[in-house]
């Protein structure tokens, strides 16, 4: 009996000294186990441990956000993404006052697998066997992410440093911009209702690819500029919310000033730059013209991009092509030049490169060269090549269709920095050419050389293969 009592006591001591994942366990030790299982590819064990850290253990408030993201990665590796929503929402409920966790959950919603199936009224994210209605949660996930970020913003303002708040504002601005952005900028005009979640929608959701429809305009046909509101709550649109977050991030952390300017200038350039006219390239195509004469008729001279000043632009809007003046605070050229005057923090080079491309697109090549020379400090090979393209002698024949016999043939030669060009014309003896081709085929070669049997590319053979 004494022996049995001793063994029972030892057994109880062992149970007490060997914690299992759960309340009261050391989250640091459990996290190390989870990390090791993750590195070893034991996704199932890692997922269980990370889930314990999120839902059952007293955890470090600064670490639980990373634990949730790691659990999400495990579920993706296990192809069990359908379990993410339950885990995520339970974790949010348990850590409702942890702004880092809320921001991480919002980030996971914004980068989610947005497609799934409705089965008996329940949404199953990801692939699913056994039927169901295929739907997407693109807008629903976006609104849920905004809800979480808004709740987190009220917490981060009270509990964090200026640097942390500034970083949070930039993250929030990125989530707002994500589903709208460059391809569907008109969505920034909406003021998303954060009080309710939208229904699931059929199909794959928004089409983020393809060509933009042009920058949105107001009732008078003027381009829409998103103003800076007095507060986040007073914003009249998601575009104004986005502006407020960017500007306040720069105010709280002056080191973000160039970054914020670059984000905003890049967006403005995407909406109002002359490159938006690429959709009309056939209309603006070069035409054979007399030397020193414009290739455009008189009524279209206002559409020549090299006549634009820095305060003007020519852009494709939702209502068509329009030449207009940009206010300084919405002028991407002004903003890029302001970045050049800021301390070199990684965005000066980007601004110089973008300015060089802007002036190239406007066919103002002397200014383009000046900014390529600034960019040369950051990428010498790319800048040197672009400078050579502008300053060196350069020429190319433009494609020419087959021309009828009996007329003087015309060709187009595009050149830069040249004063004269010499041509030599050679007559092709067509009868000899056909005779040679027939003789080659009749020789019944063991392996047919198609280049010798084809006559439709004789020009290519004469020029590029130096044939006679």
Secondary structure as UniProt FT lines:
FT   HELIX           2..17
FT   TURN            23..24
FT   HELIX           27..39
FT   TURN            40..41
FT   HELIX           43..55
FT   TURN            61..63
FT   HELIX           64..77
FT   TURN            78..79
FT   HELIX           81..83
FT   HELIX           84..94
FT   TURN            95..97
FT   HELIX           99..110
FT   STRAND          115..119
FT   TURN            120..121
FT   STRAND          122..125
FT   STRAND          133..136
FT   HELIX           138..159
FT   HELIX           162..178
FT   TURN            179..183
FT   HELIX           185..189
FT   STRAND          201..202
FT   TURN            219..220
FT   TURN            233..234
FT   HELIX           238..252
FT   HELIX           254..256
FT   HELIX           257..272
FT   HELIX           274..280
FT   TURN            281..284
FT   TURN            291..292
FT   HELIX           298..303
FT   HELIX           305..307
FT   TURN            310..311
FT   STRAND          312..317
FT   TURN            318..319
FT   STRAND          320..325
FT   HELIX           328..330
FT   HELIX           332..340
FT   HELIX           348..361
FT   TURN            362..363
FT   HELIX           365..375
FT   TURN            376..378
FT   HELIX           380..391
FT   STRAND          394..397
FT   TURN            405..406
FT   STRAND          413..416
FT   HELIX           430..442
FT   TURN            443..444
FT   HELIX           450..453
FT   TURN            456..457
FT   HELIX           458..464
//
